[in-house]
């Protein structure tokens, strides 16, 4: 009997581990994504990452489902358009992209309003302290149409 209980406990543990690894956005209800693209000073990447971590905490506290931050590794200028061209990248900069996930556009609008009114976020968005140039950044919201 004890070995059966032990086997069941092990199976439960394995099932929980599988569930924890599953990160399919559809499973967690992601239906809307806001994405940001911005130039970041190369010599301020450490500041950017620290700031991004602080911002992610604020986003999540206000209800965002997830926050992902990425820094360019393989982005080259194109003939017509590209990530570097989109932000008028300077030699001393790199491109960063991020996205924040939500349950819906209405959910995003509520969370965004709360984040923009949060004094901590306002402090992080002070142009003199930011490691990126907000004037050359752009962002937008997207409906999730497929989780593949």
PyMOL commands that set and color helices and strands:
alter all, ss='L'
color gray80, all
select helices_A, chain A and resi 2-21+42-61+83-86+105-117+119-124
alter helices_A, ss='H'
color red, helices_A
select strands_A, chain A and resi 32-41+66-71+93-102+138-143
alter strands_A, ss='S'
color yellow, strands_A
deselect
rebuild
show_as cartoon
